Amino acid sequence: MGPVIVWFRRDLRLNDHPALAEAARSGRPVLPVFIRDKSVVGLGAAPAWRLEKGLESLSRSLAGIGSRLILRNGDADDCLDDLILETGADAVFWTRLYDPASKQRDRAIKASLKSRGVDARSFSGHLLTEPVRLRTKEGGPFRVYSPFWRAMVREGIQVDLMPAPKDMRPPERWPASEKLEAWNLGQGMRRGAAVLSRHVVAGEEAALERLDQFAEGKIDGYKSNRDLVSEAGTSGLSPFLSLGEVSPVRCWARAMHASESGSPGAGTFMKELAWREFAHHLMHHFPDLGHRNWRDGWESFPWNLEENRPDVLAWKQGRTGYALIDAAMRELQVTGTMHNRARMVAASFLTKHLMTDWRVGLRWFEQHLVDWDTASNAMGWQWVAGCGPDAAPFFRIFNPETQAKKFDPDGRYARRWIAEGQADPPSTAMDFFEAIPARWQLSLDMAPAAPIVELADGRSRALAAYSRLTGKSQDLPNVG
Ligand SMILES: Cc1cc2nc3c(=O)[nH]c(=O)nc-3n(C[C@H](O)[C@H](O)[C@H](O)COP(=O)(O)OP(=O)(O)OC[C@H]3O[C@@H](n4cnc5c(N)ncnc54)[C@H](O)[C@@H]3O)c2cc1C
């Protein structure tokens, strides 16, 4: 029996890894591989930079059990074929992904390998359950979150935690590997990389530590604190989940345990994990989720499509004159993440007050989020814009000032990220000037930004366009 290739993609961990566990259990030599194919080359600047950190960490973990991460560059099918030829491997295992490009690639590779007698097998591990497992009564996919959640609970999640293999049989001779440094995955970040490094931790060990800390403490207050933008009231697990440095099943299991011990926030946290699941369910069943308006009729909505119109540029640069939005957009530049509440308000402002196509915002996040996840990003943008599945109704136009009063009542979040106007700004706010492109020519001596749009004007413009689209009256409730 030849070696088994374990092809890592968005599952950069050793624990709870069914494909790796199966390979290790086989007793055959195991060849862990990561391939820089076009799905990697096409990553945005921050996700690619973050991936490099994840791969460094995975290499170290594998070395710790006497193994190695082999790096190859090129089309995945060619790279796998080369490795099979070089090593005599006769099995390739991987963890399933659900976005259209990955599914298409994986299907073709599986068919081709199988036709040549290679044992090509995909395993679960990226989600809590398979997107095909949950079906409506009529047998179709879910389009609304609440019944999806109820079905998930009804069907139950199989919690099968797997320890990392203690050792794995190495091949007789390791095949050649490229050098991670030579890929320079972080190059798109340019000067922002040094700033991000101060805020980002990566790897399975860090992920498990983060989960422990959260499940043993903050989870209790999660329900009441999760919307407060200046609090670290959420888990901060999204970058780890995005690259699979921790399994969703482990997060779920910890939350279950906390819930059984009476934690008041655990149930809410589980519902959030289910939003991630719902996003992948949608993307699996509606592969255009990231490209096309999900609801019919929205193609004729008069979105602004200009990426660099001055008001859109002000949004990107955190200079809209609305503190909650500007703080959020700067948090993104400095840390590669943004609080969920702030994501919703910033996305609402772009798509509604500035009437800008949600795909402009989606692409900006795709470049800047270290937790970028194709399904959650697409669902988030379409949800906020009002054209997506189970979307917030279009007339729900968040008012950034009201939202700031509710969720940043003492202005701590704004002060943490916006330096202008402060006599002694904190280092987090100063970091922004170091992270952003020099060509933006923004500096501390600038006057604080003045509002780029009157909120009432932006709101009525958006509602008028919406009522033209739907034929409904503009006289809609103000729920912002
Ligand atoms: C416009 C927009 C874009 C977004 N883009 C992304 C993205 O690219 N990647 C991403 O992981 N999340 C995205 N989200 C969802 C959400 O903002 C983040 O998952 C959350 O802020 C991560 O912080 P946390 O890990 O502390 O979350 P917690 O509150 O601790 O939640 C735990 C986990 O549940 C999942 N989760 C929570 N809320 C959501 C949600 N609304 N949708 C999907 N999953 C959720 C995440 O995996 C998260 O790590 C987006 C939301 C919006 C409104």
The ligand as an ORCA input file, in Angstrom:
! r2SCAN-3c Opt
* xyz 0 1
  C     -21.465     42.581      5.698
  C     -20.971     41.424      6.522
  C     -19.880     40.677      6.081
  C     -19.418     39.583      6.842
  N     -18.331     38.877      6.390
  C     -17.887     37.804      7.099
  C     -16.773     37.043      6.644
  O     -16.200     37.294      5.578
  N     -16.336     36.017      7.442
  C     -16.965     35.683      8.606
  O     -16.534     34.739      9.281
  N     -18.038     36.375      9.030
  C     -18.519     37.420      8.326
  N     -19.598     38.136      8.795
  C     -20.303     37.661      9.995
  C     -19.839     38.219     11.349
  O     -19.700     39.600     11.297
  C     -18.521     37.598     11.827
  O     -18.588     36.202     11.719
  C     -18.267     37.960     13.306
  O     -18.144     39.359     13.432
  C     -17.008     37.277     13.779
  O     -16.680     37.656     15.087
  P     -16.609     36.562     16.231
  O     -15.818     35.400     15.771
  O     -16.181     37.255     17.474
  O     -18.138     36.123     16.290
  P     -19.016     35.495     17.454
  O     -20.110     36.455     17.740
  O     -18.200     35.025     18.577
  O     -19.713     34.265     16.714
  C     -19.123     32.959     16.672
  C     -18.981     32.500     15.256
  O     -20.260     32.396     14.641
  C     -20.158     32.743     13.262
  N     -21.000     33.917     13.016
  C     -21.385     34.863     13.896
  N     -22.197     35.760     13.290
  C     -22.300     35.381     12.009
  C     -22.993     35.900     10.877
  N     -23.762     36.991     10.949
  N     -22.852     35.252      9.701
  C     -22.100     34.133      9.591
  N     -21.430     33.594     10.636
  C     -21.540     34.206     11.821
  C     -18.708     33.086     13.000
  O     -18.059     31.933     12.493
  C     -18.193     33.447     14.381
  O     -16.810     33.259     14.524
  C     -20.077     39.230      8.051
  C     -21.167     39.998      8.477
  C     -21.624     41.075      7.733
  C     -22.786     41.876      8.220
*
